Amino acid sequence: MRQQDGGTKSRQVPIWEKSNLTLEEAAAYSGIGINKLRSLSDSEHCQFVLWVGSKRLIKRRKLDEYTERMYSL
């Protein structure tokens, strides 16, 4: 493990263990393109998007639920 400036050890958290993902991480995780994720999460009623200011994060578990519903139709 590398040490950061503060001397504490840091580690990379695997995507499948993160609660919230960037668009890039969500695309890699789900196989859904970034542009498609962006258009889906632009909806007012999207339940898997979390806005932090102007930053868009994808709620991984909610995205899983959404994709399971879509693929089961």
C-alpha positions in Angstrom: 0.0 0.0 0.0 1.2 3.5 -0.8 1.4 6.2 1.8 -0.3 9.5 1.2 1.3 12.8 2.4 -0.2 12.4 5.8 1.5 9.2 6.4 -1.7 7.1 6.6 -2.0 4.1 4.4 -4.6 4.3 1.6 -6.1 1.5 -0.5 -8.2 1.4 -3.6 -11.8 0.4 -2.9 -13.1 -2.0 -5.6 -16.0 -0.7 -7.6 -18.4 -3.5 -6.4 -17.8 -2.4 -2.8 -18.5 1.3 -3.3 -21.9 2.8 -2.5 -21.7 5.6 -5.1 -20.0 5.6 -8.4 -18.8 8.2 -10.9 -20.3 7.9 -14.4 -17.1 6.3 -15.6 -17.1 3.7 -12.8 -20.8 3.0 -13.3 -20.3 2.5 -17.0 -17.4 0.0 -16.3 -19.4 -1.7 -13.6 -22.7 -2.1 -15.5 -21.7 -2.2 -19.1 -24.1 0.7 -19.9 -22.5 3.6 -21.8 -21.7 6.9 -20.1 -24.0 8.8 -22.5 -26.9 6.4 -21.8 -26.3 6.6 -18.0 -26.2 10.4 -18.3 -29.5 10.5 -20.2 -31.2 8.1 -17.8 -30.0 10.0 -14.7 -31.1 13.3 -16.2 -34.7 12.4 -15.4 -36.3 14.1 -12.4 -37.6 10.7 -11.2 -34.3 8.8 -11.5 -33.8 6.9 -8.3 -30.2 5.9 -8.8 -28.7 9.3 -9.2 -27.2 11.4 -6.3 -26.4 15.0 -7.0 -23.6 16.5 -4.9 -23.7 20.1 -6.1 -23.2 19.7 -9.8 -21.5 16.3 -9.5 -23.5 13.3 -10.5 -22.9 10.1 -8.6 -24.7 6.8 -9.3 -26.1 4.8 -6.4 -24.7 1.3 -7.2 -27.4 -0.7 -5.4 -30.2 1.3 -7.0 -28.6 0.9 -10.4 -28.5 -2.8 -9.8 -32.2 -2.8 -9.0 -33.0 -0.7 -12.0 -31.0 -3.0 -14.4 -32.6 -6.2 -12.9 -36.1 -4.7 -13.5 -35.2 -3.7 -17.0 -33.7 -7.1 -18.0 -36.6 -9.1 -16.4 -39.2 -7.4 -18.6 
